């Protein structure tokens, strides 16, 4: 299945960050990992927790809460790492995103997705591709994972020297 077909799927993996529920298209989620030891990398941005060994490859791990302007993730038995496939230039890279807990896979029809909030130019919502109302007064924010990780972020991650890392 090609990337375009994957992203047309109406399936979303929902996860919690703090008290809020977010979701990512399942076409972007490669795997869900239990927490493992994260090796810290010197001189990294504050949102980058470090790297892990994923089947012999180095996987950078991002604290998704910090990336979204929230407090840092506190490790609990439910904390896990989403292995994400992020489009970068003409390539794709894999990134681990820390989340407080994974909830469920939801099938959401496109006509049930509301537009993201528009509250002025200072609020950066370009990484929110829509909102899904799942209870009378609760919403799930649907994230565009490619836009959540900006080009600058990905360049920082890509420039992390594997020679500095011992796994």
Buried (B, 14 or more C-beta within 10 A) or exposed (E): EEEEEBBEEEBBBBBBBEEBBBBBBBBBBBBEBEBBEBBEBEEBBEBBBBBBEBEEEBBBBBBBBBBBEBEEBEEEEEBBBBBBBBBBEEEBBBBBBBBBBBBEEBEBEEEBBEEBEEEEEEEEBEBBBBBBEBEEEEBBBBBBBBBBBBEEBBEBBEEBEEEEBEE
